[in-house]
Amino acid sequence: MSYLGLVFEIIILIGAVYGYLFSIGRFSSKDPEIRKKAEAFRKSNGWWLRIGCLLVIALMAVEIYLHIRDIFN
């Protein structure tokens, strides 16, 4: 059961990293309509998305560290 929690923490970390990279504009679509909508979303919500994702990344990194330390002790 302990490993299942670690897997979920890693999945959440990956999602937060993806969200951060999206918020800074690293991902773009080939479809111009989707690209235009994504850019509008980034302009209106990019700041809060970056801060939130950085917070979740930091939290999950600490949680994963503590979880791995708990598993090996």
N, C-alpha and C positions, 0 to 999 in steps of 0.2 A: 504494500500500500504506500510505502514511503517513496518508492520509485515513481508511482503514478503522479504524486504531487509534484515531483521534480520535473516530470515530462510536461505537466500543465504550466509550470513556472517558465520553462524554456519556451513553450509555445507563446505565452504571453510576452516574453522578452522579444521574440522574433516579430510578433505583431507590433510591438512598440517601436522597434527599430525600423520596420517598414513604414509605420505612420510618420516617424521623424523624417525619413528619407523622402517620403511623399510631400511633407510640409515644406521642405527646402527645395523641392522641384527636381529631384534626381530621376523621377520616373515620368515618362511622357508617353502618350498614346499616339498611334499612327493616324487615328481618326481625328480630323480637325475639330469636329463638334465636341467630342469627349475632352480633347485637350483644352478647348476654350472653357468648358464647364469646370474642369479641374483647376485651371488658372484662376478663374473667378472665385472658386471655393478657397484656394490658397490665399488670395488677396484679402478675403474677408475674415478668414479663420486661421490663417497660418501661424500667427503669433501664439495663440492659445494652444493650438495643436502641437507646436514645438515644445512649449513649456510642459504641457501634459505628458507628452511622450518622453521627454527627458526625465521627468519625475518617475514615470513608470519604469523606465530603463534602470534608473538608479535603485529603485525599490526592488526590482526583480533581481538585479545583480547581487544585492545584499542577501535576498532570500535564497537565491541559488547557492551562494557561498555558505550560508548557514545550514542549508539542507545537505549539501555535500559533506560539510564538516560533521554533521550529525550522523550521516550514514557511515562514515569511516571511523567514528569513535565508538 
